[in-house]
Amino acid sequence: MFSRRDFLRTSVMVAVLLEKNLLCFGSASEEVFPQGVASGDPTTDGIILWTRINPEVLKILKRDLVLQISESPEFKNAFTGKISYDQISEKDDFTVRIDLKGRLKPNTLYFYRFLYADIPSLTGKFKTLPLSTDKLSFATVVCQNYPDGYYTAFRYLSNEDIAFIIHLGDFIYEKIYGKPRVPDRAIKLPSGSDICLDINDYRYLYRMYISDPDLKLARAMHPFIYTWDDHEFLNDYYYDYERKVWGYFTSHPYGRDREKILNLRKDAIKAWLEYIPSRVVFNLRDRDPLSWIRLYRALSVGNLCDFLITDLRTYRDKQPCKGRYGVPGCPDQNKTSILGKDQRTWLLRKLANSKASWIILVSSVQFSQSLTDGKFGSLDAWDGYRKERDLLLRTIKEKGSKNLIVVSGDRHASLVAEIVDNYEMPKEVLGAEFMTPAISSINAREGGWWKRNWPQYSTLEDFQRAEMTQNPWIKHINSINCWGYTVVNISDKKVVTIIYSVDKYSKDSEKTIDGKFVYSQGKLISEIS
């Protein structure tokens, strides 16, 4: 553990680093490294580092890229490596991805930067995971449609004292969903379409999103752990096991053309792999489309917590019943799978065998049941796959533990709920769900979808009260005026979660607390009355 002196020294270094990085914006550094730097999937002995070179600069200068890593922000006694300029090419959209697994020390703070023709990138920092610990803090974010709002929340996140940020998906949005809601955030896909048609469209979106200074700063200051939701490919997609292709609900020029959709899926995966530093298994040459990428994986932090990072889109059956939102249920909810056979086997084994104090289930969509006036809020979430959810809950209950923490997103709202053993006749609490609000994507008040499905309520506040009353395990909802992020603080005996709200409509908005909750041994308590 850090001493107080070490903590203060680190805090000063981080403050200096933030100021140093802010000075890089608008300089030659930004011209050479337009998307900055990033790190992902930390381990006890490694990390994946990432950057992208401006192709115009590369073509003119033809210099090797230099990587420096040090325990000092001044890069004293730095490890130095080189990447030959001819290894950086259009094939990967001039991105560079370096895996340092097995080359670093546990529980160590490192600084890194890239140099090209002696021009430095932003300075990034990360800390390798400890072999053992009795506390850990991390953040969760989700849903950042670029034209919908500013990324001010990421600026605050850059200064948080956390081990890493979990991104729960919708890093990009594959379609232009109307006009920008804030100035200077318009996007125009290279294809001229309003929805992605090829890899150039996907690449353009990643470049545009990551060009945002606040997101660049957060990616430099913290490692990220990523999973997908749906907009990295197509909205609300699912896998059609009969046709062996992904189905979807949005309008698309490719219609049901199997080969075009499969090629589009490959393009979406390839672009994601180029821009997202993540330790995932992939093989785009495999004949089985389901084997092109495996996003689900596990990460352990000593004996304190096991992170189970799921992929709830690639293998899911089509959403059941007639309609996905605001509809009554049907028997098919007990037949469908959101995980797929192999991931379900993996997840159940991990849940059963975990010896950690806490199990952190990383879920891109809402886990807890939400049934209001006889209608489910979303069958695109776990409510559409009830039998599989019940199987997970039985596995946890049979262990006799109450240590399940679900971090979720997708709904563009903050939500806190108890995880109960059975949503029909709940008898005990097995854990807690903490849903983080969107970074910028439209919420229920802006979208108005609640009114279409529950017209009997005159205000969104009335509907939220009804949802909480009829689903008593839900202790907090804010889908009205909350965008931001969540910080989860874990110790051996309790989990303290703070949901921060940051107004997306202002680049200078203040950070406020939307909710603070403590969970321990079957009890979830709000610390804000």
C-alpha positions as CSV (number, residue, x, y, z in Angstrom):
1,M,0.0,0.0,0.0
2,F,1.1,3.6,-0.6
3,S,2.2,5.7,2.4
4,R,0.7,9.2,2.8
5,R,4.0,10.6,1.4
6,D,3.8,8.4,-1.6
7,F,0.1,9.4,-2.1
8,L,0.9,13.1,-2.0
9,R,3.9,12.7,-4.3
10,T,1.7,10.8,-6.8
11,S,-1.1,13.4,-6.6
12,V,1.4,16.2,-7.4
13,M,2.8,14.2,-10.3
14,V,-0.6,13.6,-11.7
15,A,-1.5,17.3,-11.4
16,V,1.7,18.3,-13.2
17,L,1.1,15.7,-15.9
18,L,-2.5,17.0,-16.5
19,E,-1.2,20.5,-17.0
20,K,1.6,19.3,-19.3
21,N,-0.8,17.4,-21.5
22,L,-3.2,20.3,-21.7
23,L,-0.3,22.3,-23.2
24,C,0.1,19.7,-26.0
25,F,-3.3,20.6,-27.5
26,G,-2.9,22.8,-30.5
27,S,0.9,22.1,-30.7
28,A,3.0,20.0,-33.0
29,S,2.3,17.1,-30.8
30,E,-1.4,17.1,-31.8
31,E,-0.5,17.4,-35.5
32,V,1.7,14.3,-35.4
33,F,-0.4,12.3,-32.9
34,P,-4.0,13.6,-33.7
35,Q,-5.7,10.9,-31.6
36,G,-3.2,11.0,-28.7
37,V,-2.2,7.9,-26.8
38,A,-4.1,5.2,-24.9
39,S,-3.6,2.1,-22.8
40,G,-5.8,-0.9,-22.1
41,D,-6.4,-4.2,-20.3
42,P,-3.7,-3.8,-17.5
43,T,-2.4,-6.9,-15.8
44,T,0.1,-7.4,-13.0
45,D,3.0,-7.5,-15.5
46,G,1.8,-5.7,-18.6
47,I,-0.4,-3.3,-20.5
48,I,-1.4,-2.6,-24.1
49,L,-0.2,0.8,-25.4
50,W,-1.7,2.6,-28.4
51,T,-1.2,5.6,-30.6
52,R,-1.8,6.7,-34.2
53,I,0.5,8.7,-36.5
54,N,-0.8,11.3,-38.9
55,P,-0.3,9.6,-42.2
56,E,0.7,12.8,-44.0
57,V,3.5,13.4,-41.5
58,L,4.6,9.7,-41.8
59,K,4.7,9.8,-45.6
60,I,6.9,13.0,-45.6
61,L,9.4,12.2,-42.8
62,K,9.6,8.4,-43.0
63,R,11.0,8.2,-39.4
64,D,10.9,5.4,-36.9
65,L,8.5,5.7,-34.0
66,V,10.0,5.7,-30.5
67,L,8.3,4.5,-27.4
68,Q,9.5,5.5,-23.9
69,I,8.3,4.0,-20.6
70,S,9.5,5.1,-17.2
71,E,8.6,5.2,-13.5
72,S,9.4,8.9,-13.7
73,P,7.3,11.5,-15.4
74,E,10.6,13.1,-16.5
75,F,11.4,9.8,-18.2
76,K,14.6,9.2,-16.2
77,N,16.1,5.7,-16.8
78,A,13.4,5.1,-19.4
79,F,13.0,1.9,-21.4
80,T,13.1,2.8,-25.1
81,G,11.9,0.8,-28.0
82,K,11.5,1.6,-31.7
83,I,8.8,0.7,-34.3
84,S,10.0,0.9,-37.9
85,Y,8.1,3.4,-40.0
86,D,7.4,0.7,-42.6
87,Q,5.5,-1.3,-40.0
88,I,3.0,1.6,-39.6
89,S,0.7,1.5,-42.6
90,E,-2.7,2.1,-44.1
91,K,-3.5,-1.6,-43.4
92,D,-4.2,-0.6,-39.8
93,D,-5.1,3.0,-40.5
94,F,-1.6,4.1,-39.2
95,T,-2.4,2.9,-35.7
96,V,0.2,1.2,-33.4
97,R,-0.6,-1.4,-30.8
98,I,2.1,-2.7,-28.4
99,D,1.5,-5.5,-25.8
100,L,3.9,-5.3,-22.9
101,K,2.6,-8.3,-21.0
102,G,5.4,-10.0,-19.0
103,R,7.7,-7.0,-19.1
104,L,6.5,-4.8,-16.2
105,K,6.4,-4.9,-12.4
106,P,3.2,-5.4,-10.4
107,N,1.5,-2.5,-8.6
108,T,3.8,0.1,-10.3
109,L,2.9,3.5,-11.7
110,Y,4.4,4.0,-15.2
111,F,4.5,6.9,-17.6
112,Y,4.8,6.5,-21.3
113,R,5.0,8.6,-24.5
114,F,5.8,8.2,-28.1
115,L,8.3,10.3,-30.1
116,Y,8.2,10.9,-33.8
117,A,11.0,13.1,-35.3
118,D,11.7,14.2,-31.7
119,I,8.1,15.5,-31.3
120,P,6.5,13.9,-28.2
121,S,3.0,12.7,-27.9
122,L,0.8,13.3,-24.9
123,T,2.3,11.6,-21.8
124,G,0.2,8.7,-20.7
125,K,0.1,7.0,-17.3
126,F,-1.1,3.7,-16.0
127,K,-0.5,1.4,-13.0
128,T,-0.1,-2.3,-13.2
129,L,-2.4,-4.4,-11.1
130,P,-1.3,-5.5,-7.6
131,L,-0.7,-9.2,-6.7
132,S,-2.8,-8.6,-3.7
133,T,-4.8,-5.6,-2.2
134,D,-7.6,-4.8,0.1
135,K,-9.0,-1.9,-1.9
136,L,-9.6,-0.8,-5.5
137,S,-11.3,2.1,-7.2
138,F,-12.5,2.1,-10.8
139,A,-14.9,4.1,-13.0
140,T,-17.6,3.1,-15.5
141,V,-18.7,5.0,-18.6
142,V,-21.1,4.3,-21.5
143,C,-22.9,5.7,-24.6
144,Q,-21.1,8.7,-26.0
145,N,-22.9,9.7,-29.3
146,Y,-20.6,12.5,-30.5
147,P,-23.2,14.9,-31.9
148,D,-25.4,14.6,-28.9
149,G,-23.2,16.5,-26.4
150,Y,-19.8,17.4,-25.1
151,Y,-17.5,15.0,-23.4
152,T,-16.9,17.2,-20.3
153,A,-17.4,14.2,-18.1
154,F,-14.2,12.7,-19.4
155,R,-12.3,15.8,-18.3
156,Y,-13.3,15.2,-14.7
157,L,-12.6,11.5,-15.1
158,S,-9.0,12.4,-16.0
159,N,-8.4,13.7,-12.5
160,E,-10.0,10.8,-10.6
161,D,-7.9,8.6,-8.4
162,I,-8.8,5.2,-10.0
163,A,-7.1,2.1,-11.3
164,F,-8.9,2.0,-14.7
165,I,-12.1,2.9,-16.5
166,I,-14.5,0.3,-17.8
167,H,-16.2,1.3,-21.0
168,L,-19.5,-0.6,-21.3
169,G,-20.0,0.1,-25.0
170,D,-21.4,2.4,-27.6
171,F,-18.0,4.0,-28.0
172,I,-19.2,5.2,-31.4
173,Y,-22.6,5.4,-33.0
174,E,-22.8,3.8,-36.4
175,K,-25.6,6.1,-37.7
176,I,-26.2,9.8,-37.8
177,Y,-29.2,10.1,-35.5
178,G,-30.5,13.5,-36.4
179,K,-28.9,17.0,-36.1
180,P,-26.2,17.7,-33.5
181,R,-27.5,18.9,-30.2
182,V,-24.5,21.1,-29.5
183,P,-22.4,23.3,-31.9
184,D,-19.5,22.0,-33.9
185,R,-20.3,18.3,-33.5
186,A,-21.6,17.4,-36.9
187,I,-20.3,14.3,-38.6
188,K,-20.3,13.3,-42.3
189,L,-19.5,9.8,-43.2
190,P,-17.0,9.3,-46.1
191,S,-19.6,7.1,-47.9
192,G,-22.1,9.9,-48.0
193,S,-24.6,7.7,-46.3
194,D,-26.2,8.3,-42.9
195,I,-25.2,4.9,-41.7
196,C,-21.8,3.0,-41.9
197,L,-21.4,1.1,-45.1
198,D,-17.7,0.1,-44.9
199,I,-14.5,0.2,-42.9
200,N,-13.8,3.8,-44.0
201,D,-17.0,5.0,-42.3
202,Y,-16.2,3.1,-39.1
203,R,-12.6,4.4,-39.1
204,Y,-13.8,8.0,-39.6
205,L,-16.0,7.7,-36.6
206,Y,-13.3,6.5,-34.3
207,R,-10.9,9.2,-35.5
208,M,-13.6,11.9,-35.0
209,Y,-14.7,10.7,-31.5
210,I,-11.1,10.3,-30.2
211,S,-10.1,13.7,-31.6
212,D,-12.2,15.2,-28.7
213,P,-9.7,16.7,-26.2
214,D,-11.5,15.5,-23.1
215,L,-11.7,11.9,-24.4
216,K,-8.0,12.1,-25.4
217,L,-7.1,13.3,-22.0
218,A,-9.0,10.5,-20.2
219,R,-7.4,7.9,-22.5
220,A,-4.0,9.2,-21.7
221,M,-4.5,9.5,-17.9
222,H,-6.1,6.1,-17.3
223,P,-6.1,2.6,-18.8
224,F,-9.5,1.5,-20.2
225,I,-11.1,-2.0,-20.2
226,Y,-13.6,-2.2,-23.0
227,T,-16.6,-4.3,-24.1
228,W,-19.1,-3.7,-26.9
229,D,-22.7,-2.8,-26.9
230,D,-24.6,-2.5,-30.2
231,H,-23.8,0.8,-31.9
232,E,-20.2,-0.3,-32.6
233,F,-21.9,-2.4,-35.3
234,L,-25.7,-2.0,-35.8
235,N,-28.5,-1.0,-33.4
236,D,-30.1,-3.8,-31.4
237,Y,-28.4,-6.5,-33.4
238,Y,-28.6,-10.3,-32.7
239,Y,-27.4,-13.5,-34.3
240,D,-29.6,-15.5,-36.6
241,Y,-28.3,-19.0,-36.0
242,E,-30.2,-20.4,-39.0
243,R,-28.7,-18.0,-41.6
244,K,-25.4,-17.6,-39.7
245,V,-25.5,-13.9,-39.9
246,W,-26.4,-11.0,-37.7
247,G,-29.9,-9.6,-37.8
248,Y,-30.9,-6.0,-36.9
249,F,-33.9,-3.7,-36.6
250,T,-32.6,-0.5,-38.1
251,S,-33.1,0.5,-41.7
252,H,-29.9,-0.3,-43.7
253,P,-29.1,-0.1,-47.5
254,Y,-27.8,-3.7,-47.3
255,G,-31.2,-5.1,-46.3
256,R,-30.9,-8.8,-45.7
257,D,-27.9,-9.3,-48.0
258,R,-26.0,-11.9,-46.0
259,E,-22.5,-11.4,-47.6
260,K,-22.7,-7.6,-47.3
261,I,-23.7,-7.8,-43.6
262,L,-20.9,-10.3,-42.8
263,N,-18.4,-8.0,-44.6
264,L,-19.8,-5.0,-42.6
265,R,-19.3,-7.0,-39.4
266,K,-15.7,-7.6,-40.3
267,D,-15.2,-4.0,-41.0
268,A,-16.7,-3.0,-37.6
269,I,-14.4,-5.5,-35.8
270,K,-11.3,-4.4,-37.7
271,A,-11.9,-0.7,-37.0
272,W,-12.5,-1.4,-33.3
273,L,-9.3,-3.5,-33.0
274,E,-7.4,-0.7,-34.7
275,Y,-8.5,2.0,-32.3
276,I,-9.2,0.2,-29.0
277,P,-6.2,-1.2,-27.1
278,S,-7.7,-4.4,-25.7
279,R,-6.4,-7.9,-25.1
280,V,-9.1,-10.0,-26.9
281,V,-8.9,-13.1,-29.1
282,F,-9.7,-12.5,-32.8
283,N,-9.4,-14.2,-36.1
284,L,-11.1,-12.5,-39.0
285,R,-10.2,-15.4,-41.4
286,D,-12.1,-18.0,-39.5
287,R,-15.0,-19.6,-41.4
288,D,-17.3,-19.3,-38.4
289,P,-18.4,-15.6,-38.0
290,L,-18.9,-16.2,-34.3
291,S,-15.2,-16.9,-34.0
292,W,-14.0,-13.6,-35.5
293,I,-13.7,-12.0,-32.1
294,R,-14.1,-13.1,-28.5
295,L,-14.7,-10.1,-26.3
296,Y,-15.6,-12.0,-23.1
297,R,-12.8,-12.4,-20.7
298,A,-11.8,-12.3,-17.0
299,L,-9.6,-10.1,-15.0
300,S,-8.6,-10.7,-11.3
301,V,-7.3,-8.1,-8.9
302,G,-5.7,-10.3,-6.2
303,N,-8.2,-12.0,-4.0
304,L,-10.3,-8.8,-3.8
305,C,-12.4,-9.1,-7.0
306,D,-12.9,-11.0,-10.2
307,F,-14.1,-9.0,-13.2
308,L,-16.2,-11.0,-15.6
309,I,-16.4,-9.0,-18.8
310,T,-19.2,-10.2,-21.0
311,D,-20.3,-9.8,-24.6
312,L,-24.1,-9.5,-24.7
313,R,-24.5,-8.8,-28.4
314,T,-22.5,-11.2,-30.5
315,Y,-24.2,-14.5,-29.5
316,R,-27.6,-13.4,-28.4
317,D,-30.8,-14.8,-29.9
318,K,-33.3,-12.4,-31.4
319,Q,-35.2,-10.4,-28.8
320,P,-38.3,-12.3,-27.8
321,C,-42.0,-11.4,-27.9
322,K,-43.7,-8.8,-30.1
323,G,-41.7,-5.6,-29.6
324,R,-38.7,-4.8,-27.6
325,Y,-39.7,-1.9,-25.5
326,G,-42.7,-1.3,-23.3
327,V,-44.4,-4.6,-24.0
328,P,-45.8,-7.5,-22.0
329,G,-43.7,-10.6,-21.7
330,C,-44.2,-14.0,-23.4
331,P,-43.0,-17.6,-22.9
332,D,-40.1,-17.1,-25.2
333,Q,-38.3,-15.1,-22.5
334,N,-37.6,-18.4,-20.9
335,K,-36.1,-19.9,-24.1
336,T,-33.8,-17.2,-25.4
337,S,-30.1,-16.8,-24.7
338,I,-28.2,-13.5,-24.4
339,L,-24.9,-15.2,-23.8
340,G,-24.7,-18.1,-26.2
341,K,-23.7,-21.6,-25.3
342,D,-19.9,-21.2,-24.9
343,Q,-20.0,-17.9,-23.1
344,R,-22.7,-19.2,-20.7
345,T,-20.6,-22.2,-19.8
346,W,-17.6,-20.0,-19.3
347,L,-19.6,-17.5,-17.1
348,L,-21.3,-20.1,-15.0
349,R,-17.9,-21.8,-14.3
350,K,-16.3,-18.4,-13.3
351,L,-19.2,-17.6,-11.0
352,A,-19.2,-21.0,-9.3
353,N,-15.4,-21.1,-8.9
354,S,-14.6,-17.5,-7.9
355,K,-12.9,-17.3,-4.5
356,A,-12.6,-13.5,-4.6
357,S,-14.4,-11.2,-2.1
358,W,-16.4,-9.7,-4.9
359,I,-17.6,-10.7,-8.3
360,I,-17.9,-7.8,-10.7
361,L,-20.2,-8.7,-13.6
362,V,-19.6,-6.3,-16.5
363,S,-22.9,-6.1,-18.3
364,S,-23.5,-3.7,-21.2
365,V,-27.3,-3.8,-20.5
366,Q,-29.6,-3.6,-17.5
367,F,-29.6,-6.7,-15.3
368,S,-32.5,-6.1,-12.9
369,Q,-36.1,-6.7,-13.8
370,S,-38.2,-3.6,-14.7
371,L,-41.9,-4.3,-15.1
372,T,-44.3,-1.3,-14.9
373,D,-48.1,-1.6,-15.3
374,G,-47.6,-5.1,-16.9
375,K,-45.0,-3.9,-19.5
376,F,-41.3,-4.6,-19.5
377,G,-39.1,-1.6,-20.0
378,S,-36.7,-3.4,-22.4
379,L,-36.6,-6.9,-23.7
380,D,-33.3,-5.9,-25.3
381,A,-31.9,-6.2,-21.8
382,W,-31.7,-9.2,-19.4
383,D,-35.5,-9.1,-19.1
384,G,-35.7,-10.6,-22.6
385,Y,-33.6,-13.5,-21.4
386,R,-35.1,-14.4,-18.0
387,K,-34.2,-18.1,-17.9
388,E,-30.5,-17.4,-18.4
389,R,-30.6,-14.6,-15.8
390,D,-32.2,-17.0,-13.3
391,L,-29.5,-19.6,-14.0
392,L,-26.8,-17.0,-13.0
393,L,-28.7,-16.1,-9.9
394,R,-29.1,-19.7,-8.8
395,T,-25.4,-20.3,-9.2
396,I,-24.6,-17.3,-7.0
397,K,-27.2,-18.3,-4.4
398,E,-26.0,-21.9,-4.2
399,K,-22.6,-20.6,-3.3
400,G,-24.1,-18.9,-0.3
401,S,-22.5,-15.6,-1.2
402,K,-24.0,-12.1,-1.5
403,N,-21.0,-10.6,-3.4
404,L,-22.3,-10.0,-6.9
405,I,-21.8,-6.5,-8.2
406,V,-23.2,-5.7,-11.7
407,V,-22.0,-2.6,-13.5
408,S,-24.2,-1.8,-16.4
409,G,-25.2,0.9,-18.9
410,D,-27.2,1.2,-22.2
411,R,-30.3,2.9,-20.7
412,H,-28.8,6.5,-20.8
413,A,-29.8,6.8,-17.1
414,S,-28.4,6.2,-13.7
415,L,-29.9,3.3,-11.8
416,V,-29.1,1.5,-8.6
417,A,-30.8,-1.8,-7.7
418,E,-30.6,-4.7,-5.4
419,I,-29.9,-8.0,-7.2
420,V,-32.5,-10.4,-5.7
421,D,-32.5,-14.2,-5.9
422,N,-35.9,-14.3,-7.7
423,Y,-37.8,-11.5,-9.3
424,E,-41.1,-13.3,-9.0
425,M,-40.8,-14.1,-5.3
426,P,-37.7,-12.4,-3.9
427,K,-36.4,-13.8,-0.6
428,E,-32.9,-12.4,-0.3
429,V,-30.5,-9.9,-1.8
430,L,-27.4,-11.4,-3.6
431,G,-25.8,-8.2,-4.7
432,A,-26.2,-4.8,-6.3
433,E,-26.5,-3.3,-9.7
434,F,-24.9,0.1,-10.5
435,M,-25.9,1.5,-13.9
436,T,-23.8,4.5,-15.1
437,P,-25.5,7.3,-17.1
438,A,-24.5,8.1,-20.7
439,I,-21.6,10.4,-21.4
440,S,-23.6,12.3,-23.9
441,S,-26.3,10.2,-25.6
442,I,-30.0,11.3,-25.4
443,N,-31.9,10.3,-22.3
444,A,-35.6,9.5,-21.8
445,R,-36.7,13.1,-21.5
446,E,-35.0,14.0,-24.8
447,G,-36.1,10.9,-26.6
448,G,-39.6,10.7,-25.2
449,W,-39.9,6.9,-25.6
450,W,-41.4,6.5,-22.2
451,K,-44.4,8.5,-23.2
452,R,-45.1,6.3,-26.2
453,N,-45.2,3.2,-24.1
454,W,-46.8,4.6,-20.9
455,P,-49.1,7.5,-22.0
456,Q,-51.0,7.3,-18.7
457,Y,-48.2,9.2,-17.0
458,S,-48.2,12.9,-17.5
459,T,-44.5,13.4,-16.5
460,L,-41.3,11.4,-16.6
461,E,-41.0,11.9,-12.9
462,D,-44.4,10.2,-12.4
463,F,-43.3,7.3,-14.5
464,Q,-40.0,6.9,-12.7
465,R,-41.8,6.8,-9.3
466,A,-44.2,4.1,-10.7
467,E,-41.3,2.0,-11.9
468,M,-39.5,2.2,-8.5
469,T,-42.8,1.4,-6.6
470,Q,-43.6,-1.6,-8.8
471,N,-40.0,-2.9,-8.8
472,P,-39.0,-2.4,-5.1
473,W,-35.5,-3.7,-5.7
474,I,-34.8,-0.5,-7.7
475,K,-33.6,2.1,-5.3
476,H,-32.7,5.0,-7.6
477,I,-33.4,6.1,-11.2
478,N,-32.5,9.3,-13.0
479,S,-33.2,9.4,-16.7
480,I,-34.2,13.1,-16.7
481,N,-31.1,15.2,-16.4
482,C,-28.2,13.0,-15.7
483,W,-25.1,12.4,-17.9
484,G,-21.7,11.6,-16.5
485,Y,-19.9,8.6,-15.0
486,T,-19.7,6.3,-11.9
487,V,-16.8,5.6,-9.5
488,V,-16.9,2.3,-7.7
489,N,-14.8,1.9,-4.5
490,I,-14.2,-1.6,-3.4
491,S,-12.9,-2.8,0.0
492,D,-13.0,-6.2,1.5
493,K,-16.3,-5.7,3.3
494,K,-18.2,-3.1,1.3
495,V,-18.7,-1.4,-2.0
496,V,-19.2,2.4,-2.1
497,T,-20.5,3.8,-5.4
498,I,-20.8,7.4,-6.4
499,I,-22.6,8.5,-9.5
500,Y,-21.5,11.8,-10.9
501,S,-23.6,14.0,-13.1
502,V,-21.9,16.3,-15.7
503,D,-24.1,18.4,-18.0
504,K,-23.3,17.5,-21.6
505,Y,-24.6,20.8,-22.9
506,S,-21.7,22.8,-21.5
507,K,-18.0,22.5,-21.9
508,D,-17.6,24.2,-18.5
509,S,-20.3,22.4,-16.5
510,E,-19.8,21.5,-12.9
511,K,-19.6,18.0,-11.5
512,T,-22.4,17.1,-9.0
513,I,-23.3,13.9,-7.2
514,D,-26.4,12.2,-8.5
515,G,-26.2,9.4,-5.9
516,K,-24.0,7.7,-3.4
517,F,-24.7,4.1,-2.3
518,V,-23.1,1.5,0.0
519,Y,-23.6,-2.2,-0.5
520,S,-22.5,-4.8,2.0
521,Q,-23.7,-8.4,2.7
522,G,-27.2,-8.1,1.3
523,K,-27.8,-4.5,2.3
524,L,-27.9,-1.5,-0.1
525,I,-28.1,1.9,1.6
526,S,-28.2,5.4,0.1
527,E,-25.9,7.9,1.8
528,I,-27.8,10.8,0.3
529,S,-31.3,11.4,1.6
